[in-house]
Amino acid sequence: MVRLVGFILLITVGTISGQTGDVRYFRSERKFLSGVEISENDLGFRSFIQARYDADGKLVRKAFYKRRNRLDRFETFQYDTTTGQLHLKSLFSADSSLQRYTQFGSEEIMSDKFIRYTYDISTVQDYDDRFTSIEYRPDSKPQVYRFYDVDGFMYGVMELKYDDDGHVRQEDWIVMPSKKVVRRYVKNFDARSGETDVWEYDSTLTVVNSMTIDSDGFAPVITLSFPEDGLPVNEPKLTYHLKEDLAKGTVIWEWASGKPDTLSPHVAELIASERSRGEHRDKLLRYAPKLQDSTSYKMRFTGVGESSYPAREILLTRVPYDTTPPIYTADAPQYSSRPVISYSLNEALSTAEVVWVWEQGTRDESAPHIIGLSRGMLEEGEQDSVILGDDIQLAEGTIYTVLFQGKDMAGNPGPFLSINDVVYDTTHPEISWHLPDSSGFANSSVVSFVSSEDFMEAQIRWEHVGGIPDDGAPYIVELEGTELDGGEHLYEALANSPHLVDGAIYSITMNGKDLAGNEAASIEVSNIVYDTSPPTLATIAPEPGISVRGGEVIYNLSEDFASAEIDWVLEEAEASDSRSVSIKISDEGLALGDHRLDDSTFVERLTDGGIFTIQLTGRDKAGNEALPSSISNVKFDITAPEFANVTPSDCTFVMSSHVTYTLTEDLSEGTVIWTQVAGEIDLSSPQMMTLP
């Protein structure tokens, strides 16, 4: 019967047209539907219906009178101003209290909610052909919603039950004609706090949701996770959670500061899929606005839940909108013993990654190595030599390409930077020390050492430990230029060599780091005597101008020598003449004091009869050369002299002791000896005559 009445009502209202605005009378509802009128004079004291029409012939008011012209109730009809279609029919009591109204078309929200939930669809196709009837309590509060389709078939009901104070305590959604409850709200109003606790049940009467409505009537339906107040964004995406479906939802972006936005405010109405219960992550709304770069907005998120309570408003006072990419630079040392990087940011970043990619050298099977920088490393400004810790294990001796990229706080990616030829090296360099030696001597600050690889920095420290005082010590010599190159550095006169004190004793310490920062083991050389004073030496024998038949030489040294030589140089001979002989003095002959060299091993190499200059040369343990000492005009003679033409000759008679003779060479001394061999006894025999 209900279906029939609804259908006839729609047809009748839609066909009454073409008449001028007036008042008509009908004896009964049947007569009204049949279009059978009566005149005003025929009303009498019986019940009747008064129908008023507008100028277009549309029914606008229908009043029901009882006997004796007493008003019982009346209905009003409202039409859509655009389409002219019936939009709302309301029923009032005689005292004008609203008893019920019926709403037609797509603007009816309650039926839309009922259909979407009951039939689990996101969008209801509206053809302005369904209608809803609402019954009210005497206090003008809705009590029953009845939902009808185009044929007037009632497919659903919403029943509201109130407590004694007029607050809704239960709301049931019922599918017709089965009368099955598919949804129920149970509500408990707290008069003291003004809050209302709401529980939602599904068709199995299982609690699926609960919330507390505040005293102002707002429900915590919307929870917004992104954006956050004060944090930049580069697109108007939202991450939010809805505690229940929204019947209506609106997001408003309003200019707050920065570059002007002439289109502000931007209003985005949520479509059905965006109003559904649950999590909505990184959601770009269907009607999301086009915002202005370098502008800050105030954002509001409002809505009304399916439970009919308005959602508590979400308000962000400042959301910067930024679509400009960040600018940054990055660098890494060419040699490194740790994963280190330096960079400069023109603004704070939200994220950044450093990636170590194998380039060449020892194969790194674990590459690429990806490191995410922590929040404290992403602040605006310079970040120098940031050590990335032990999160990655790079391969020794491998060459990498280091990549750097980050995003600003709004999520805009910056440029992709590449740093090539970064060598990872954890091997410690080695130093091999040669000169000066521990407990040795030096007459300069020249040093000798060998380094296994190039140094980034190195120093040699001279520490005074004894001897003549040195107020300038200690001396720290920083190596520079080619002094830092790997390899041999023999007798190196360092650019920053110190001025040491003669007679002082020093200790040397050498330290260094390779290009990757690996430290070499420290080298320590102790008790080095610094001596720049030349020693003295002297030849004592033989004397100049004499002849010798042996190689004996007597000499004196003023201090211990490191080495010394005695050279027999043949006069008027070339320097390369093999007849000149050089003798190296043994270690025993190098000590302080007098020494006698009587080495017969070289005598046979001397030229018999040759005139020699004997020269003594040497140097002390610091390498200071002594002034040479020499003996000239020394004849080496191992041939005996001869007497020739001697008279008297053998077996001759003489009258005197005179003797004549010829000498083959000068003598240093000579004697004539007369010895008796026969005759009268000579008691003085033998008698010797010394040659003058």
Order of alpha helices (4+ residues) and beta strands (2+ residues): alpha-beta-alpha-beta-beta-beta-beta-beta-alpha-beta-beta-beta-beta-beta-beta-beta-beta-beta-beta-beta-beta-beta-beta-beta-beta-beta-beta-beta-beta-beta-beta-beta-beta-beta-beta-beta-beta-beta-beta-beta-beta-beta-beta-beta-beta-beta-beta-beta-beta-beta-beta
